[in-house]
Amino acid sequence: MPMYEYSCKQCGALYDVLHKGREIPEDVKCPACHSNEYARLFSAPGILVHGSQTMQCGKRSCAGENGCCGCNAEDK
């Protein structure tokens, strides 16, 4: 089941909608203002890679110098 990210054209809110099949426009309503005027956003899929190493600080997305974000990993 695909999940798509949308932006409300009325209030600018960002929200996700899980579709059980194809996209049905009536299902896409802004949770903030209930508008059905939207733009579907292009989002990168979430990918989980098994066996990847965590950095010193424990964050998988740590991207600083020497593989650490500078979050005082030595204190952890």
N, C-alpha and C positions, 0 to 999 in steps of 0.2 A: 504494500500500500504506500503510494508516494505521499510525501509531505511537501507542501509548497509554501513559500514565504510570500506575503503580500504586503503592499503599502496602500493605505487608504488615501484616496484622492481628496476626501473632504477634510479630514483632521490630521492626516500624516502619520497615523499610528502604524506600527509594524506588527504583523501577526502571522501565525502559521496555521495552515489548515491541512488536516489529514484526509485525503480522499480515499474512499473505499474502492473506487474503480476509476472512472474518468472524472475530469473536472466538471462539476455542475455549478454554473454561475449563481444559482439561488443559494447554494451552500456557503458561498464566500461573502460573509458579512463582517464588517468591522466590529470587533467586540466593544470598542469605545463609543462609537457614535451610531452603530447599526446601519451605516451606509453600505450600499452594494456597488459603489463606484470604487474600483481598485485597479492596481497594476501588479501583475505577477513579477516578482523579482527573480533574478538568476542567482542561485546560491550554490556554493560548493557542497558536495555531499559529505557527510560525516563518514570517515573511514577509520576503522580500527585495525591496526596492524598487530597481529599477535607476535610476541617475542621481541618487541621493541624495548629498548632500555630506557629507564627513567634517568633523568639527570641527577646531579648531586642534591638538588633541593627537593626532588620528588615530583617535579612538574614535567610532564611529557612535552610541553610546549616551550620549555626553557630555551632561549636562543641567544644568550649573551656570549661574551668572550669565554673561551675554554669550555664551551658546553654548559655554561651556567648564566643565569640572568642577573647575577649580582645580588641575590636575595639573602646573603649571609648564610650560604649553605653549610659553612663550617660550624655554625652555631646549632645546626639541627642534628 
